[in-house]
Amino acid sequence: MTVFVDTAGIVALLSKADAHHDDAVAAWRRLLATRTRLVTSDLVVAEATVVVRARAGFETSFRAAEQLLTDPFEVVWLDPPLMTEALRLYRRHADHTLSLCDCVSFAIMRRRRIEVAFTYDDDFDTLGFRRARAE
């Protein structure tokens, strides 16, 4: 199985103050135990680094960024066709509060037929994706 790793999942995993922290830790352990293939994007790496720094400090954010750029993660790098696809999604869902980073994530998931995300962001549900769970 392949799972897309989103900023909200990373933040919940690394920030003990996050309301989803305990579930994120359990879900993460399950993903690693089942040798799930983990995919993320360069935009998620950048976004997560900023948010983790604000919530857990520089060192934690720096270590997170380094880890996200190594195995077991596959990082998908933004290119013009991916940005074009993401902008189409962004335009199509103007009635939602989706970020462009989210739309890039959705475009990657659609391209690669990834149905599950490690996230606590409800927007993934709205667009028909499932979330990785602890159970």
C-alpha positions as CSV (number, residue, x, y, z in Angstrom):
1,M,0.0,0.0,0.0
2,T,1.1,3.6,-0.6
3,V,0.1,6.5,1.6
4,F,0.6,10.2,1.0
5,V,2.1,12.0,4.0
6,D,0.6,15.4,4.6
7,T,1.7,18.4,6.7
8,A,-1.1,17.9,9.2
9,G,0.0,14.3,9.9
10,I,3.6,15.3,10.3
11,V,2.7,18.1,12.7
12,A,0.4,15.9,14.7
13,L,3.2,13.3,14.9
14,L,5.9,15.7,16.1
15,S,4.0,18.1,18.3
16,K,2.9,16.6,21.6
17,A,0.6,19.6,22.0
18,D,-1.4,18.6,18.9
19,A,-4.9,17.2,19.6
20,H,-4.2,14.3,17.3
21,H,-0.7,13.5,18.6
22,D,-1.5,10.1,20.2
23,D,-3.5,8.9,17.2
24,A,-0.8,10.1,14.9
25,V,1.9,8.2,16.8
26,A,-0.2,5.0,16.7
27,A,-1.0,5.4,13.0
28,W,2.6,6.1,12.2
29,R,3.8,3.0,14.0
30,R,1.2,1.0,12.0
31,L,2.4,2.5,8.7
32,L,6.0,1.7,9.5
33,A,5.2,-1.8,10.8
34,T,3.4,-2.7,7.6
35,R,6.2,-1.3,5.4
36,T,3.8,1.1,3.7
37,R,5.3,3.1,0.9
38,L,5.3,6.8,1.9
39,V,5.0,9.6,-0.6
40,T,5.1,13.3,0.0
41,S,5.9,16.5,-1.9
42,D,8.6,19.1,-1.7
43,L,5.8,21.6,-0.8
44,V,4.7,19.5,2.1
45,V,8.4,19.3,3.3
46,A,8.6,23.1,3.2
47,E,5.2,23.7,4.8
48,A,5.7,21.1,7.5
49,T,9.1,22.5,8.4
50,V,7.6,26.0,9.0
51,V,4.7,24.7,11.1
52,V,6.8,22.3,13.1
53,R,9.3,25.1,13.9
54,A,6.4,27.3,15.2
55,R,5.1,24.4,17.4
56,A,8.1,22.4,18.4
57,G,11.2,24.5,17.7
58,F,13.9,24.8,15.2
59,E,15.8,21.6,15.9
60,T,12.7,19.4,15.6
61,S,11.8,21.2,12.4
62,F,15.3,20.8,10.9
63,R,15.4,17.1,11.8
64,A,11.9,16.6,10.3
65,A,12.9,18.2,7.1
66,E,16.1,16.1,6.8
67,Q,14.1,12.9,7.6
68,L,11.4,13.7,5.0
69,L,14.1,14.0,2.3
70,T,15.4,10.4,3.0
71,D,14.1,6.9,3.0
72,P,11.4,5.7,3.5
73,F,10.0,8.8,1.9
74,E,9.6,9.4,-1.8
75,V,9.5,13.1,-2.4
76,V,7.6,14.3,-5.5
77,W,9.0,17.5,-6.8
78,L,6.8,20.2,-8.2
79,D,7.1,20.7,-12.0
80,P,5.1,22.8,-14.4
81,P,2.6,20.1,-15.4
82,L,1.9,19.2,-11.8
83,M,1.4,22.9,-10.9
84,T,-1.0,23.3,-13.9
85,E,-3.0,20.3,-12.6
86,A,-3.0,21.7,-9.1
87,L,-4.1,25.1,-10.2
88,R,-7.0,23.4,-12.1
89,L,-8.1,21.7,-8.9
90,Y,-7.6,25.0,-6.9
91,R,-9.9,26.8,-9.4
92,R,-12.5,23.9,-9.5
93,H,-12.8,24.0,-5.7
94,A,-12.9,27.7,-5.2
95,D,-15.8,27.3,-2.9
96,H,-13.5,25.4,-0.4
97,T,-10.7,26.7,1.7
98,L,-8.1,24.5,0.0
99,S,-4.5,25.7,-0.1
100,L,-2.5,25.4,-3.3
101,C,-0.2,23.0,-1.4
102,D,-3.2,20.8,-0.7
103,C,-4.1,20.9,-4.4
104,V,-0.6,19.8,-5.3
105,S,-1.0,16.9,-2.9
106,F,-4.4,15.9,-4.4
107,A,-2.9,16.1,-7.9
108,I,-0.1,13.8,-6.9
109,M,-2.5,11.4,-5.2
110,R,-4.7,11.3,-8.3
111,R,-1.8,10.8,-10.7
112,R,-0.4,7.9,-8.6
113,R,-3.8,6.5,-7.6
114,I,-3.0,6.9,-3.9
115,E,-6.3,6.7,-1.9
116,V,-5.0,7.1,1.6
117,A,-3.3,10.0,3.3
118,F,-1.6,10.3,6.7
119,T,-3.3,13.6,7.6
120,Y,-5.8,15.2,10.0
121,D,-6.9,17.7,7.3
122,D,-10.6,17.3,6.6
123,D,-10.1,18.6,3.0
124,F,-8.7,15.2,2.1
125,D,-12.1,13.7,3.1
126,T,-13.9,16.3,1.1
127,L,-12.1,15.3,-2.1
128,G,-12.8,11.6,-1.6
129,F,-9.5,10.4,0.0
130,R,-9.3,8.2,3.1
131,R,-7.1,8.9,6.1
132,A,-4.6,6.5,7.6
133,R,-5.9,5.4,11.0
134,A,-4.3,4.0,14.1
135,E,-6.6,0.9,14.1
